[in-house]
Amino acid sequence: MPDITIGDWSKLGSTIRARRQRLALSQTEAADRANVSRSWLARVEAGHRGAELEQVMRLLDALGLTMVVRESPSDADRDEQIGREITDRHRERSASRRRAWPTGPDSRRP
């Protein structure tokens, strides 16, 4: 599973719900594993605010997830990353077009 940036309670809830569903767990089963109530889990999955960190950490552990906290990138870092992504896409498209060009002696037009 790739890293997911959690910017708000809705994203946290949807990430937890998606993981629970990938594990084919009901809300009751996941809540039992984390020692939280099913109604609490339902509220977290719905994006309600104010969940206690201890319970969130138990739930993440029960779902095999880990929380990582890192410094937010600066605007300059984000701009640089966007620039790299645009350049990479341009290179990929150019290479794809070059591969599509006919080659060989029969490819010349009269």
N, C-alpha and C positions, 0 to 999 in steps of 0.2 A: 504494500500500500504506500503510495507516495505521501510526502509531507503535505499536510493541509493547514492552511493559515486560518485560524479562528479569530474573526474580527468582532463577532457579536454573539449574543445568546442564541439567535436563530441558527447560525452556522454551527455552533456547538451541538445544538439539538439535532440538526439534520445529519451531522457527522455520526453522532451516537446512534441514531435510528438506522442509518445506512449500514453501519458495522453490525448492529444487532441483527438486522435482516440478513446480511451476508452470512452470519453464523447460524441462521435459521433458528433464532431464539425468539420466543414470545416475550412480551414485556414482563410477564410474571416470572419467567425463567431467568431473564437477565437481572431483574430486581432481586430475586432470591440469591443469585450468585454474588451480587454486590452488597447484600444485606441492607437494601433500601426498599421502600414501599413501591408497589406498581404505580400508584397514583403520582408519587414523586417523580418516577422515571417518565411517566406520560407528560408531566409538566415540563421537565427538562427537554424532552424530545420536541415539545411544542414551542420551545424557545423562551419559556418564562424565565424571568430574571430572579436572581437571589438564591440560587442553589449554593449550599455550603460546599466549600472546596473539599473537605474531607470526604463527603459523599460522592462528589464528582470524581475524585481520585480513586475511590473504591470501585466505582462504576467503570472507569477507564481500564483499571486493572482487570476487572472481571471480563471485559470485552477484548483483552489483549492489546490495549492501546497505551501509549505513553505520551505524556505531555512534555513538550520542549518549549522553553521560554528563551527567546533571543531578542536582541536589540532590533528594532524596526530599521529598515534601510532608510538612508537619507534620500531626499529628493534627487540628488545627484546620482546616487547609486541606482535608484529606480530608472532614471533617464538613461543611464549607461546600459542597464539591462535591456530596456526597451530597444535601444539602438542596436545592441547585439542581436536581439531576436529578429529585428527587421532585416539586418544584414544577412543573417543565417537563412531566412526565408527567401531573400533575393538570390542568394547563392544556390539554394536548392532548386528554385524555379529555373535559373539559368542553366544549371547542369541538366535538368530534366529536358529543357528545350534542345540543348546540344545533343543529348542522347536520341532525341526524336528526329534529328536531321538525317536525311539519307546520306550514306557514305559509300565509297567504292567507285569503280570506274563506270558503272551503269547509272550512277546518280547524277551525272552532269546533264544539263539541259542543252539541246542543240542550239 
